[in-house]
């Protein structure tokens, strides 16, 4: 019997995880996304939303009782202690979602877990292999600013809130070099899949 592959796909913010995720999804592989679970963890009425409202007050509430994510981002990316508080709230919820989904997909030979904070949250234990989508620091900054319409200071704060790519590089089983164009990235994804 061939062992099931549980591919942890990580990187830095804007290094290209979603781009790789789209290539893998196009091949029909099931994809589990930590960002979706983190968002779901703050839906109105959830334990997570309750904790955030209790800590930051009604000023963090948007229309329809939703959490105002931009306002929450402003708080946590401007204050390390608050970011850690939010991460400690969300990480166990996200891990529980992965546990449940992986159980439901137990018969699948390959499952991809897209997890920006894979190492930071210790989620590599769910994976049989970890792929890092890598690029250089200037590319990361420029792609982030362009994609999210952020100024340089805000973009740098978001990058600084994660482990640097240089640290993650040493822990990954596969490093996908996204310093080139989309074709080069796609070729590396094919190669990594046939490992
Ligand atoms: P992540 O999911 O890691 O945050 P994305 O896949 O969203 O990163 O990529 C960040 C931004 O950079 C997106 O706007 C994407 O289109 C762009 N991008 C990704 N890879 C490349 C590349 N090889 N060359 C140029 N732009 C890229």
Boltz pocket constraint, residues with backbone or C-beta under 6 A from the ligand:
constraints:
  - pocket:
      binder: B
      contacts: [[A, 11], [A, 12], [A, 13], [A, 14], [A, 15], [A, 16], [A, 17], [A, 18], [A, 19], [A, 20], [A, 133], [A, 143], [A, 144], [A, 146], [A, 147], [A, 178], [A, 179], [A, 180], [A, 181], [A, 182], [A, 185]]
      max_distance: 6.0
